[in-house]
Amino acid sequence: MLKEEKLTEAVLGAAIEVHRELGPGLLESAYEQCLSHELKMRNISFARQVDLSVKYKQFHLDCGYRMDIVIDNKIVLELKCVDEINDLHKAQLLTYLKLSQMQVGIILNFNVPRLKEGIVRMVL
């Protein structure tokens, strides 16, 4: 069984609903706000723009990193509106997972004809 499978399914259902309503072409901030509304309507616990410090040796440094949405302190969502998800986007999510000590992350690229084509799920 996949880690956080049921929660992931619920989140993806919410994201697909947002994409179905809005389609591609908007700014990332619009999708973030609409997805937040959809998650709230579905009673899915989340936080937006979650600060993420960098741990260097014994120090925690505030370097200005923010995770777009964190679901139930278990899943990191990184929202994108790009032509395609590339290795840099994947590396960013992996870094967020490592720094946050969460194990499941999802990149959602809303700039695609069907959201299914813009989903990348990563597990540490």
NORHULIN-V261663 format. One record per pair of residues at least 6 apart in sequence whose C-alpha atoms are under 7 Angstrom apart, sorted by the first residue. I is the first residue (numbers start at 1). J is the second residue. Records with the same first field share a line. If there is no record, write none. Layout:
I->J / J
This chain:
14->35 / 38 / 39
15->35
16->115
18->34 / 35
19->110 / 115
24->110 / 111 / 112 / 113
25->111
27->81
28->79 / 80 / 81
45->71 / 72
46->69 / 70 / 71 / 72
47->69 / 70 / 71
48->68 / 69 / 70
49->66 / 67 / 68 / 69
50->66 / 67 / 68 / 69
51->65 / 66 / 67
52->65 / 66 / 67 / 100
53->60 / 61 / 62 / 63 / 65
54->60 / 61 / 62 / 63 / 99
55->61
67->76 / 78
68->77 / 78 / 79
69->76 / 77 / 78
70->76 / 77
74->102 / 104
75->102 / 104 / 105
76->104 / 105 / 106
77->105 / 106 / 107
78->93 / 106 / 107 / 108
79->107 / 108 / 109
80->108 / 109 / 110
81->109 / 110 / 111
82->109 / 111
83->111
93->105
97->103 / 105
103->123 / 124
104->122 / 123 / 124
105->121 / 122 / 123
106->119 / 120 / 121 / 122
107->119 / 120 / 121
108->118 / 119 / 120
109->118 / 119
110->118
112->118
